[in-house]
Amino acid sequence: MFAQERQQAMAQLVTERGRRSVSELAEAFDVTSETVRRDLSVLERLGLLRRVHGGAVPSQALATLESGLGERDLDRPDEKESIARAALGLLPGAGSALLLDAGSTTARLAALLPADLPLTVFTHSVPIASRLAGRPHIDLHLLPGRVRPTTQAAVGPETVEALGRIRADVAVVGTNGLSTGHGLSTPDRDEAATKRALVAAARRVVVLADSHKIGEEALVQFAPLSAIDVLVTDAAISDRHRAELTEAGIEVLVG
């Protein structure tokens, strides 16, 4: 089967049957996962489908398939715990300012913050703010904005404006996808705008992402790879992805 024929059949399969994973498509067409990812990138550019974490969906279905926070917290909990613990070593020193993005892995990091480390923490995540409220050594600031039910995080012009007035020492950011071609990406435009402002508001940017998100691309880019200082991921990251990210100037830390 020629590439064009395979891509046409792949688009038809996703359209007819809904969400398909990369592994399912690789098996169905007897090709490698890398070939599937390249095909999906081509099809997304043509508007025939949308890439999501781990696979693809029909283009019209993207808005309804963004995972909720509770669902994401149940996905790969061991990897997320190891990533959060590894990220503890990247926290700024006492008296510094820390920006925490919304997300299940960043929430795990928030739960692990040392009880005796005085920090000023800014977050747009309601669950993270709730977790840190009342901590005696945390000067907590909850950013304003409209709270999205899916992520339980404030987004919108108010959030972006507030972040524009902040210069934190470290921002810890999550992402739905991370690739050399599309940078850091997420499905929702408001979330992307907020994450973009988070990245711009810090002197140092640390990204927490499990290895399954590396090589994936969501709809909206919010930062290029050049904006990242450190990526914290799990041990399943491939040698190729690690080499590509290192070559791009990113420090890769495995938890």
Secondary structure, 3 states (H helix, E strand, C coil): CCHHHHHHHHHHHHHHHCCEEHHHHHHHHCCCHHHHHHHHHHHHHCCCEEEECCEEEEHHHHHHCCCCHHHHHCCCHHHHHHHHHHHHHHCCCCCCEEEECCCHHHHHHHHHCCCCCCEEEEECEHHHHHHHCCCCCEEEEECCCEEECCCCEEECHHHHHHHCCCCEEEEEEECCEEECCCEEEECCHHHHHHHHHHHHCEEEEEEECCHHHECCCCCEEEECHHHCCEEEECCCCCHHHHHHHHHCCCEEEEC
